[in-house]
Amino acid sequence: MLEIKSYKRSFPTQNESFLEHVSLKPGEIVALLGKNGSGKTTLIKEILGMKERPMHEITLDGAPVTYKNLHRLSLGSCEHTFFGEFTVAEQREFYEMNFPEFRKERFKLLTEYFEIPLKWKLKELSVGEKNQVETVFALCQGGDYIFLDEPFANNDLFHRKDYYKLLLGLLEENECLVIATHLVEEVESMINRVLLVDKLDIVADVSMDEMEESNTDVVTWLKKKLNYNEGRAAEFIRRMEDRDV
């Protein structure tokens, strides 16, 4: 179990509605949602020990996340974590040397399915291709908790649909997948839980079963939580027309 506990804070800008304790369990597929700038990426980096001044205490099966157990956490980032001068094959060799649980057969199948040539030099790929490769490596590292930060950005609709199907078919009971994304409607059918982030904190935690019981969906729930005003854009356009802009 991966546990995220918020430190007690006294500074005046703290988020008063944050959840003090959230846990992630094997077998879950979790959507990490929030507005632009809400802190989704920052929270993921904090979980992986990449922030100098953390706001949360992170433990994995009761132990702090350190170099000793960090291999159990996997990251696929739209900021791209690989070595640009490497080819895909050279990056694979790096993973095989550093991650003892690297899923060689899964990697082979995914690169074949998405027709990713191993001779590609990573720095020469398009942004969409880089995100594809990044996601493949994250899924194959062998981590128990896989974090994907906007993994489908700059990929076309059909590649995204294929990824959703493959994720559901690939993941095993010991794996927990956390997806930070704005493509809410596309991932809704595959997730079983939603975490909402605001001001670097988790402020809501709801399961899909709870949503079903409340006769709502993720988009409707999210609009309510974020106080989304559907008429704001129309009102702004009307004001522009009145001013002959």
Secondary structure per residue as TSV (DSSP state, phi and psi in degrees):
chain	resnum	aa	ss	phi	psi
A	1	M	-	360.0	135.3
A	2	L	E	-103.4	122.1
A	3	E	E	-113.7	137.8
A	4	I	E	-120.8	111.0
A	5	K	E	-115.4	129.3
A	6	S	E	-79.7	133.4
A	7	Y	-	-69.8	147.3
A	8	K	-	-69.0	133.3
A	9	R	-	-128.7	146.7
A	10	S	-	-117.7	-5.6
A	11	F	S	-72.0	149.4
A	12	P	T	-66.8	-17.6
A	13	T	T	-91.2	9.7
A	14	Q	-	-64.0	152.4
A	15	N	-	-83.8	111.4
A	16	E	T	-69.7	-17.6
A	17	S	T	-100.4	10.0
A	18	F	-	-68.8	152.0
A	19	L	-	-84.8	132.8
A	20	E	S	-75.4	-26.3
A	21	H	E	-148.0	127.2
A	22	V	E	-135.9	136.8
A	23	S	E	-123.6	144.8
A	24	L	E	-113.9	138.1
A	25	K	-	-121.9	154.3
A	26	P	T	-56.6	144.8
A	27	G	T	91.2	-7.2
A	28	E	-	-89.5	149.0
A	29	I	E	-120.1	112.5
A	30	V	E	-116.7	133.7
A	31	A	E	-96.2	128.1
A	32	L	E	-102.1	108.8
A	33	L	E	-115.9	162.6
A	34	G	-	161.1	163.4
A	35	K	-	-64.7	165.6
A	36	N	T	-57.6	131.5
A	37	G	T	82.0	7.1
A	38	S	S	-74.5	-21.8
A	39	G	S	114.1	17.5
A	40	K	H	-61.7	-50.3
A	41	T	H	-64.3	-41.3
A	42	T	H	-61.1	-41.5
A	43	L	H	-63.9	-43.1
A	44	I	H	-61.2	-44.9
A	45	K	H	-61.6	-37.9
A	46	E	H	-64.7	-42.6
A	47	I	H	-59.5	-36.5
A	48	L	T	-89.0	10.9
A	49	G	T	72.9	28.5
A	50	M	-	-102.1	7.0
A	51	K	-	-115.8	134.0
A	52	E	S	-72.2	-34.2
A	53	R	S	-121.0	79.3
A	54	P	-	-69.1	151.4
A	55	M	S	-104.5	-2.6
A	56	H	E	-136.0	154.6
A	57	E	E	-98.0	122.3
A	58	I	E	-110.3	127.4
A	59	T	E	-130.5	147.4
A	60	L	E	-120.7	112.1
A	61	D	T	51.7	41.3
A	62	G	T	87.4	-8.8
A	63	A	E	-108.8	146.4
A	64	P	E	-60.3	150.3
A	65	V	-	-79.5	115.1
A	66	T	-	-134.5	-174.9
A	67	Y	T	-60.7	-20.7
A	68	K	T	-72.7	-31.2
A	69	N	T	-123.8	5.1
A	70	L	G	-62.0	-25.5
A	71	H	G	-63.1	-16.1
A	72	R	G	-82.0	-6.4
A	73	L	E	-111.5	130.6
A	74	S	E	-120.9	142.1
A	75	L	E	-128.1	130.7
A	76	G	E	-119.4	111.3
A	77	S	E	-116.4	141.6
A	78	C	T	-72.0	-7.6
A	79	E	T	-84.8	-12.6
A	80	H	-	70.3	118.5
A	81	T	-	-107.4	-0.8
A	82	F	S	-88.5	175.0
A	83	F	-	-89.4	117.4
A	84	G	T	-60.7	-30.8
A	85	E	T	-77.1	-15.9
A	86	F	S	-74.7	151.4
A	87	T	B	-83.5	170.4
A	88	V	H	-59.3	-39.9
A	89	A	H	-64.3	-40.5
A	90	E	H	-68.9	-35.9
A	91	Q	H	-65.7	-38.6
A	92	R	H	-61.1	-43.7
A	93	E	H	-61.1	-39.2
A	94	F	H	-61.2	-45.3
A	95	Y	H	-64.2	-42.0
A	96	E	H	-62.3	-35.2
A	97	M	H	-74.8	-31.5
A	98	N	H	-103.8	-17.2
A	99	F	-	-124.4	102.4
A	100	P	T	-62.4	-21.5
A	101	E	T	-98.2	16.9
A	102	F	-	-54.1	131.6
A	103	R	-	-89.2	87.0
A	104	K	H	-62.6	-44.5
A	105	E	H	-68.7	-39.2
A	106	R	H	-62.9	-41.1
A	107	F	H	-61.9	-44.1
A	108	K	H	-60.7	-45.2
A	109	L	H	-65.8	-42.7
A	110	L	H	-69.7	-42.4
A	111	T	H	-66.7	-33.5
A	112	E	H	-69.9	-43.1
A	113	Y	H	-62.6	-44.6
A	114	F	T	-89.8	7.1
A	115	E	T	53.2	51.4
A	116	I	-	-95.6	108.1
A	117	P	-	-67.8	132.4
A	118	L	T	-68.0	-18.6
A	119	K	T	-84.9	-5.1
A	120	W	-	-59.1	135.8
A	121	K	B	-87.6	127.8
A	122	L	G	-60.9	-37.3
A	123	K	G	-70.4	-16.0
A	124	E	G	-94.0	-0.2
A	125	L	S	-79.1	156.9
A	126	S	-	-70.9	167.2
A	127	V	H	-61.2	-41.7
A	128	G	H	-63.6	-40.6
A	129	E	H	-67.1	-39.1
A	130	K	H	-61.2	-42.0
A	131	N	H	-64.9	-37.5
A	132	Q	H	-59.7	-50.9
A	133	V	H	-63.9	-41.9
A	134	E	H	-59.6	-43.6
A	135	T	H	-65.4	-41.8
A	136	V	H	-60.1	-46.2
A	137	F	H	-64.2	-39.2
A	138	A	H	-62.6	-39.6
A	139	L	H	-72.3	-21.1
A	140	C	H	-105.0	-6.5
A	141	Q	S	-58.0	-35.2
A	142	G	-	103.8	12.5
A	143	G	-	-75.0	152.3
A	144	D	S	-81.1	-28.1
A	145	Y	E	-121.0	113.5
A	146	I	E	-108.7	119.3
A	147	F	E	-107.4	123.2
A	148	L	E	-117.0	117.1
A	149	D	E	-102.1	106.4
A	150	E	S	47.7	54.8
A	151	P	T	-67.6	-21.8
A	152	F	T	-104.1	9.4
A	153	A	T	-61.2	137.4
A	154	N	T	66.1	15.0
A	155	N	-	-103.9	144.1
A	156	D	-	-71.6	167.0
A	157	L	H	-55.5	-40.6
A	158	F	H	-73.1	-37.0
A	159	H	H	-62.9	-40.1
A	160	R	H	-64.7	-43.7
A	161	K	H	-59.8	-41.4
A	162	D	H	-63.2	-41.7
A	163	Y	H	-60.9	-43.8
A	164	Y	H	-59.0	-45.2
A	165	K	H	-64.1	-44.2
A	166	L	H	-65.6	-39.2
A	167	L	H	-60.1	-43.6
A	168	L	H	-65.2	-33.1
A	169	G	H	-84.1	-26.2
A	170	L	H	-86.3	-39.5
A	171	L	-	-64.7	139.7
A	172	E	-	-105.7	170.4
A	173	E	T	-62.4	-25.7
A	174	N	T	-86.5	-2.8
A	175	E	-	-103.1	137.0
A	176	C	E	-115.7	129.2
A	177	L	E	-112.5	127.2
A	178	V	E	-118.8	120.3
A	179	I	E	-114.8	116.3
A	180	A	E	-89.9	118.3
A	181	T	-	-155.5	158.5
A	182	H	S	-103.4	-4.1
A	183	L	-	-86.6	62.5
A	184	V	H	-60.4	-48.6
A	185	E	H	-65.0	-29.7
A	186	E	H	-75.5	-34.4
A	187	V	H	-93.1	-8.0
A	188	E	T	-56.9	-37.0
A	189	S	T	-73.0	-15.3
A	190	M	T	-107.6	-14.8
A	191	I	-	-89.8	159.0
A	192	N	S	-122.6	8.1
A	193	R	E	-163.2	149.5
A	194	V	E	-126.8	133.1
A	195	L	E	-115.4	129.9
A	196	L	E	-105.5	129.5
A	197	V	E	-109.2	137.9
A	198	D	E	-149.0	130.0
A	199	K	T	53.4	44.4
A	200	L	T	73.3	3.4
A	201	D	E	-116.8	155.0
A	202	I	E	-83.4	120.6
A	203	V	E	-112.9	-9.7
A	204	A	E	-153.9	146.6
A	205	D	E	-142.9	111.3
A	206	V	E	-140.0	140.8
A	207	S	E	-89.7	159.9
A	208	M	H	-67.0	-30.3
A	209	D	H	-62.4	-40.9
A	210	E	H	-65.4	-38.4
A	211	M	H	-64.5	-41.4
A	212	E	H	-63.4	-40.4
A	213	E	H	-63.9	-31.8
A	214	S	T	-87.5	2.7
A	215	N	T	56.9	46.8
A	216	T	-	-134.7	173.2
A	217	D	-	-125.9	173.4
A	218	V	H	-63.6	-43.4
A	219	V	H	-63.1	-45.8
A	220	T	H	-62.1	-44.5
A	221	W	H	-61.1	-42.1
A	222	L	H	-67.8	-40.7
A	223	K	H	-58.2	-41.5
A	224	K	H	-68.1	-44.1
A	225	K	H	-65.1	-35.2
A	226	L	T	-95.0	3.9
A	227	N	T	53.9	46.1
A	228	Y	-	-72.3	129.8
A	229	N	-	-103.0	102.7
A	230	E	T	-66.5	-23.0
A	231	G	T	-91.5	-0.4
A	232	R	H	-63.8	-44.3
A	233	A	H	-65.5	-42.7
A	234	A	H	-62.5	-40.2
A	235	E	H	-64.3	-39.6
A	236	F	H	-65.6	-41.8
A	237	I	H	-62.4	-41.2
A	238	R	H	-61.1	-41.8
A	239	R	H	-65.2	-37.5
A	240	M	H	-65.1	-41.1
A	241	E	H	-64.5	-40.1
A	242	D	H	-63.0	-32.0
A	243	R	T	-91.6	0.3
A	244	D	T	55.4	47.7
A	245	V	-	-77.5	360.0
